[in-house]
């Protein structure tokens, strides 16, 4: 996106999202975490469950700025495919890496799905759809994905059994994850970035595309439209929850609507204060958002190394740092755990600031 075309609120929203992704993924210990920083056990959602769909939503929004006026030719397709493959490759590397020679896990223990893999796949399909269809057709495709997913999950028998939305073998998404990925899943019975649930995650990006089109338009009172759309999506999502429960692990259609609703409301408010009123705030998030994928990858990679490197016997470097620096008698363990996460976030935000000031923008 050229500097003259940048919308400050999009940069702030992207950076805020990546900062929260790093924070919720890096507590000092998973045994002591404040409830809002944990995912819902199955149905329902917490603030943490909003973070990943927010990022896919802003990916969709950014697609508009990057590809709205690009020619639909081999060069554009190549750029989209290369970026998607980079994201997928980085995700597979994170899942396969270990500190012991030959530095990769045994093949049967490598997780195939993942956060970066899903971002890559969603980016690819959402971009291809965007450059080939107008917004009305995209609305139809989005509706088809969400309604089709609901019908498939809720009404198609699984191995001769009635389908369920619970965590069970006759859950269609869980069943396909086990069938296709086997030991290459996050859990033995399902993967939160699984195969079938990728379809509605594409719809999350499409909803972000619609928001991007509004932001790029010349219409007045965009913030009112975004916030109004957000509340409408919340209503649709909560009504749909009665029939297809809000569930991040399944990326249910109701979950898509609710999370996109909150994304529009929050982005609309940021847009009003930053782009309409010209109030300068959130620059630190803008710096982080300029190299969002790089910061996320580094945070995941370094945290993995810190968990694998052992010091003082069987204690990991991460545990040693946490217990030595953050655990104090006057702090609750949940506070100490949060303090560790905030310390890591501070480091990566500082890194993002340095990269931004030096005009280093690493394209992934």
C-alpha positions in Angstrom: 0.0 0.0 0.0 1.4 3.4 -1.0 1.9 5.8 1.8 -0.6 8.3 0.4 -3.2 5.6 0.3 -2.7 4.4 3.9 -5.5 4.5 6.4 -4.1 5.0 9.8 -6.8 2.9 11.6 -6.0 -0.2 9.5 -2.3 0.0 10.5 -3.2 0.5 14.2 -5.7 -2.4 14.1 -3.2 -4.7 12.4 -0.5 -3.8 14.9 -2.9 -4.1 17.9 -3.9 -7.6 16.7 -0.4 -8.9 16.3 0.6 -7.6 19.7 -2.3 -9.4 21.2 -1.4 -12.6 19.3 2.0 -12.5 20.8 0.7 -11.8 24.3 -1.9 -14.6 24.5 0.6 -17.1 23.0 3.3 -16.4 25.6 2.2 -16.6 29.2 4.9 -17.3 31.8 3.1 -20.6 32.5 0.0 -22.1 31.1 -0.9 -23.3 34.6 -1.6 -19.8 35.8 -3.4 -17.5 33.2 -6.2 -15.0 33.8 -9.4 -16.3 32.2 -9.7 -13.6 29.5 -6.3 -14.7 28.1 -7.4 -18.3 27.6 -9.4 -19.8 24.7 -12.9 -21.0 25.5 -12.8 -24.8 26.3 -15.2 -25.5 23.3 -18.4 -23.5 22.7 -18.5 -19.8 23.5 -15.6 -17.3 23.2 -13.3 -15.2 25.2 -11.4 -12.0 24.3 -8.5 -14.2 23.3 -10.7 -16.0 20.7 -11.2 -12.7 18.9 -7.5 -12.2 18.1 -6.9 -14.7 15.3 -10.1 -13.9 13.4 -9.3 -10.2 13.8 -6.0 -10.8 12.0 -7.7 -12.7 9.1 -10.3 -9.9 8.9 -7.5 -7.3 8.5 -5.8 -9.5 6.0 -9.0 -9.3 3.9 -9.1 -5.5 4.5 -5.5 -5.2 3.3 -6.1 -7.2 0.2 -8.3 -4.4 -1.0 -5.5 -1.9 -0.6 -2.9 -4.2 -2.2 -4.8 -5.6 -5.2 -7.8 -3.4 -6.0 -6.1 -1.9 -9.1 -3.8 -4.7 -10.0 -4.2 -6.3 -13.4 -5.6 -9.8 -13.4 -2.7 -11.5 -15.1 0.0 -14.1 -14.5 2.2 -11.6 -12.7 -0.4 -10.9 -10.1 -1.3 -14.6 -9.6 2.4 -15.3 -9.2 2.8 -12.7 -6.5 -0.2 -14.0 -4.6 0.9 -17.6 -4.9 4.5 -16.8 -3.8 3.3 -14.9 -0.7 0.9 -17.7 0.3 3.6 -20.3 -0.1 6.0 -18.3 2.0 3.5 -18.1 4.8 2.7 -21.8 4.6 6.4 -22.6 4.5 7.1 -20.6 7.6 4.3 -22.3 9.4 5.5 -25.7 8.5 9.0 -24.8 9.5 7.8 -23.7 13.0 5.9 -27.0 13.4 8.9 -29.1 12.3 11.9 -27.4 13.9 13.7 -28.8 16.9 17.1 -27.9 18.4 18.5 -31.3 18.1 20.2 -32.6 14.9 19.0 -32.8 12.2 16.9 -30.0 13.5 13.6 -31.4 12.3 11.1 -33.6 14.1 10.4 -37.1 12.8 8.0 -36.8 9.9 5.1 -38.5 11.7 5.3 -35.9 14.5 5.2 -32.8 12.3 2.0 -30.8 12.6 0.7 -29.8 9.1 -2.0 -27.2 9.9 -1.1 -24.1 11.9 -1.7 -20.3 12.3 0.6 -19.2 9.5 -0.5 -22.0 7.2 -4.1 -20.8 7.6 -3.2 -17.2 7.0 -1.4 -18.3 3.8 -4.3 -20.4 2.5 -6.9 -17.8 3.4 -4.8 -15.0 1.9 -4.5 -17.0 -1.3 -8.2 -17.8 -1.9 -9.5 -14.5 -0.7 -7.1 -12.6 -3.0 -7.9 -14.8 -6.0 -11.7 -14.3 -5.3 -11.2 -10.5 -4.9 -9.4 -9.9 -8.1 -11.9 -12.0 -10.1 -15.3 -11.0 -8.8 -17.2 -7.9 -7.9 -18.4 -7.3 -4.4 -22.0 -8.6 -5.0 -20.6 -11.9 -6.2 -18.3 -12.0 -3.2 -21.3 -11.5 -0.9 -22.9 -14.5 -2.5 -19.7 -16.6 -2.1 -19.4 -15.5 1.5 -23.0 -16.5 2.2 -22.5 -19.8 0.4 -19.4 -20.7 2.5 -21.1 -19.9 5.8 -24.5 -21.5 5.1 -22.9 -24.4 3.3 -20.5 -25.0 6.3 -23.5 -25.0 8.7 -25.5 -27.4 6.6 -22.5 -29.7 6.2 -21.6 -29.7 9.9 -25.2 -29.9 11.2 -27.1 -32.2 8.8 -24.7 -34.6 7.0 -24.2 -37.9 8.9 -20.7 -38.9 9.9 -19.9 -42.6 9.6 -23.6 -43.5 9.8 -24.0 -41.4 13.0 -26.0 -38.2 13.5 -23.7 -35.2 13.2 -22.8 -33.1 16.3 -21.1 -29.8 17.1 -19.5 -31.3 20.2 -15.9 -32.5 20.3 -16.6 -36.1 19.2 -15.8 -38.5 16.4 -19.1 -37.7 14.7 -18.2 -34.1 14.4 -17.6 -33.6 10.6 -14.7 -31.2 11.1 -13.0 -33.4 13.7 -13.6 -36.5 11.7 -11.9 -35.1 8.6 -9.0 -33.8 10.6 -8.3 -37.2 11.9 -8.9 -38.8 8.5 -6.7 -36.4 6.6 -4.0 -35.4 9.0 -3.8 -38.3 11.4 -0.8 -37.8 13.7 0.0 -34.4 12.0 -2.7 -32.6 14.0 -2.5 -30.3 17.1 -4.7 -32.7 19.0 -5.3 -36.4 18.5 -9.0 -35.8 17.7 -9.0 -32.4 15.9 -7.0 -29.4 14.9 -8.1 -25.8 15.6 -6.7 -24.8 12.2 -8.1 -27.9 10.6 -9.2 -28.7 7.0 -12.9 -28.1 6.9 -12.9 -25.1 9.2 -10.6 -23.3 6.7 -13.7 -22.7 4.5 -15.5 -20.3 7.0 -12.1 -18.7 7.8 -12.0 -17.6 4.1 -15.4 -16.0 4.8 -13.8 -14.0 7.7 -11.3 -12.5 5.2 -14.1 -11.8 2.7 -15.9 -9.8 5.4 -12.7 -7.9 5.9 -12.6 -7.2 2.1 -16.1 -5.6 2.3 -14.8 -3.4 5.1 -11.7 -2.5 3.0 -13.9 -1.5 0.1 -15.9 0.8 2.3 -12.7 2.4 3.7 -11.5 2.9 0.1 -14.8 4.4 -1.1 -15.6 8.1 -1.1 -18.8 7.7 0.9 -19.3 9.9 4.0 -19.7 8.7 7.6 -17.8 5.5 7.0 -17.4 5.0 10.8 -21.2 4.9 11.2 -21.6 2.4 8.5 -18.8 0.2 9.9 -20.2 0.3 13.5 -23.7 -0.3 12.2 -22.6 -3.3 10.2 -20.7 -4.6 13.2 -23.8 -4.5 15.4 -25.9 -6.2 12.7 -23.3 -8.9 12.4 -23.3 -9.4 16.1 -27.1 -9.9 16.0 -26.9 -12.4 13.2 -24.1 -14.2 14.9 -25.9 -14.5 18.3 -29.1 -15.7 16.6 -27.1 -18.2 14.6 -25.5 -19.3 17.8 -28.9 -20.9 18.8 -28.5 -23.3 15.9 -24.7 -23.4 15.3 -22.8 -22.6 18.5 -20.1 -19.9 18.5 -16.9 -22.0 18.5 -13.4 -21.0 17.5 -12.0 -24.5 17.2 -14.7 -25.2 14.6 -14.6 -21.6 13.2 -18.4 -21.9 13.2 -20.5 -19.6 11.0 -21.8 -17.8 14.1 -18.3 -17.3 15.3 -17.4 -15.7 11.9 -20.3 -13.3 12.2 -19.7 -12.4 15.8 -15.9 -11.8 15.4 -16.4 -9.8 12.2 -19.0 -7.8 14.1 -16.6 -6.9 16.9 -13.8 -6.2 14.3 -16.0 -3.7 12.4 -17.1 -2.0 15.6 -13.5 -1.6 16.9 -12.0 -0.7 13.6 -14.9 1.8 13.1 -14.1 3.5 16.4 -10.4 3.6 15.7 -11.1 5.0 12.2 -13.3 7.8 13.7 -10.7 9.0 16.2 -7.6 8.5 14.0 -8.7 9.2 10.4 -11.7 11.4 10.9 -10.8 13.4 14.0 -7.0 13.2 13.3 -6.2 12.3 16.9 -2.7 10.8 17.0 -2.6 7.7 19.1 -1.6 4.0 18.8 1.6 4.7 16.9 3.3 1.9 18.8 0.8 -0.5 17.3 1.4 1.0 13.8 5.1 0.3 14.2 4.4 -3.4 15.1 1.9 -3.8 12.3 4.4 -2.7 9.7 6.2 -6.0 10.1 3.4 -8.0 11.6 4.2 -11.4 10.2 7.9 -11.1 10.9 7.3 -10.2 14.6 4.8 -13.0 14.9 7.2 -15.6 13.4 10.1 -14.4 15.5 8.1 -14.5 18.7 6.9 -18.1 17.9 10.4 -19.3 16.8 12.3 -17.7 19.8 9.7 -18.9 22.3 10.0 -22.4 20.9 13.8 -22.4 21.3 13.4 -21.0 24.8 11.1 -23.9 25.7 13.5 -26.5 24.2 16.8 -25.2 25.6 17.5 -26.7 29.1 19.3 -25.0 31.9 19.9 -26.2 35.4 18.9 -29.8 34.7 15.5 -30.3 33.1 14.3 -26.7 33.5 13.7 -24.9 30.2 15.3 -21.5 29.6 11.8 -20.0 29.5 10.8 -21.5 32.9 14.1 -20.4 34.4 13.6 -16.8 33.2 10.0 -16.8 34.4 10.7 -18.2 37.8 13.8 -16.0 38.3 12.6 -12.7 37.1 8.8 -12.6 37.1 7.8 -14.9 40.0 7.8 -12.8 43.2 6.2 -13.4 46.6 4.1 -10.2 46.4 2.6 -11.1 43.0 -0.1 -13.7 42.2 1.1 -16.3 39.9 -1.4 -15.2 37.2 0.1 -11.7 37.5 3.6 -13.0 37.2 2.6 -15.1 34.1 1.0 -12.0 32.5 4.1 -9.9 33.4 6.3 -12.4 31.5 4.0 -12.1 28.4 4.0 -8.3 28.6 7.8 -8.3 28.8 8.0 -10.3 25.6 5.5 -8.0 23.9 7.5 -5.0 25.0 10.6 -6.5 23.4 8.9 -7.2 20.0 7.1 -3.8 20.0 10.6 -2.2 20.5 11.9 -4.3 17.7 9.0 -3.3 15.5 9.7 0.4 16.3 13.4 0.0 15.4 12.6 -1.7 12.1 10.0 1.0 11.3 12.4 3.9 12.1 15.1 2.3 9.9 12.5 1.9 7.2 13.0 -1.9 7.1 9.8 -3.5 6.0 10.2 -7.3 5.4 7.7 -8.6 2.9 6.4 -12.1 3.6 
